[in-house]
Amino acid sequence: MSVYIYKSEECMTGSLPFSISKGEFKAGHEVKIHKHEFIELVYITSGKSTHYINDISYEANSGDIVFVNYNETHRIVANEPLVYYNLFVKPEYISEKLADAETIYDVFSFFIMGNYFDESVKNA
């Protein structure tokens, strides 16, 4: 089975290294398995969904954030009508330490420590 890879140019407009968008799915909608070249944070504002990341399922409800690292296979199933916001970030904009985070605790520890941006971006 081939897995589609979304390129940054397809999903991110303008010159900024990140993009924010709002999305909605009807109950039962399924996003097919794919990967992308950027990091994705999905903030669920209403509804329930199941996110499959590298073949592991995660239930996400209103108020939850789902972190998908770049080049990870994932798909989404909307269990109820779903409203969400996506934050896409180019990995080169993020510190290598954060881009290689394996858990949400790793992500938050970088934000608390203040090492989340690449030094070249912070000093630009």
C-alpha positions, 0 to 999 in steps of 0.5 A: 500500500502506498502512503501519500506524502503531503509536501509543505507547499501543498498545505502551507501558504505564504512565507511563514514557516507555519500555518493555522487552519480550521477544519470540520468533518461529519461523523464517520468521515475518514482521512486516509493514511498519509504522511507529511513533511511538517509537524502537525498539532491538531486541537479538537474544539468539539466532537470525538475522533480516533487518530491512528499514528504509526498504527497506534490508536488515540482517542481525542475529544473536545479540548485535546491536542494531538501531536503528529511528528513529520514523516509519521503515518497517520489517519483520522476517523471522526466518531462524531461531527468534528471541529478542529484547528490544525497547526502545521510547522516546518521541522526546520523552524523547530529545534531538532530536540523538539522535532525528535520529541516522542511524547507530549511531556517532551514537547512541553519540557522544551517549551518550559525550558525555552529551547523550542526555536532553532537559534538561527530563527530566534536571532533572525 
